[in-house]
């Protein structure tokens, strides 16, 4: 699926805004300089690593530990999901397929009402201009989410 250039720009800007707000809220020390923020932003945005993707795209709402307590959570209509309880809430089984479909926007739970969470599938597929690592990003993010499940 090819996304128009102006929509790609908007998606990158939205991802950047979430990253910067999340990074500043999660920082334990002084805020990074403008140059440090730009370097970290670009490293996280172009990364295909699950933990980096989580920090860049999820932590602002879901929190650094995945409990649904991110710095942007109070501004949302619905509390973000506790991502550490996905397996627990699914009879003890983590459904990688279902989680992946929710991230990409292929699955929307009617019982949860309207979706506030961004649909990341198109964004993950349009980061690079010359290749598509979207599926790799989705798989790695899902693996990371599986790794943070409550025991």
PyMOL commands that set and color helices and strands:
alter all, ss='L'
color gray80, all
select helices_A, chain A and resi 5-26+34-46+50-57+59-62+73-75+83-85+88-90+96-104+110-112+121-125+134-147
alter helices_A, ss='H'
color red, helices_A
deselect
rebuild
show_as cartoon
